[in-house]
Amino acid sequence: MKKKFLVAASVAASLMGMGFAAPAQAAEAPVYFSRIQYDSPGKDTRSNASLNAEWFRLSNSTKKAIQLKGFTVRDASSHVYTFTAYVLNPGKSVVVRTGKGTNGKPAATDRYWGSGNYVWNNTGDTATLRSATGKVINTCKFKKGTATNC
């Protein structure tokens, strides 16, 4: 594992030295944005169904469970979602939907921001994941028309 990390870090450093940006997962963030649905499909009606069609997914890249309590996700305008007690198991993901709902429904991995407004800008935005201590864990920057896989 150490050797793989050193090789990945070396390759990332080489690419950055040549003017290429390193992939967000090059350093293998323990929890990372794996997808963001920033533009709710259809018309933006601000209905709860439309709000919940806007979401982000975090994934755990480690072989251990990670407690997300106190972790935050924010956009460039400082809309902030804070996780309550939630354990993200190894290799698993959690989806946070913008609107209102009951955590754990319809799927056990669904969580709800509880917002009455859209969070992610359709023209582009930046999502930032921070630990409970405020350390930046991962970011995902996207522009209109680009893939939402981070």
Secondary structure, 3 states (H helix, E strand, C coil): CHHHHHHHHHHHHHHHHCCCCCCCCCCCCCEEEEEEECCCCCCCCCCHHHHHCCEEEEEECCCCCEECCCCEEECCCCCEEECCCCEECCCCEEEEECCCCCCCCCCCCEEECCCCCCCCCCCEEEEEEECCCCCEEEEEEEECCCCCCC
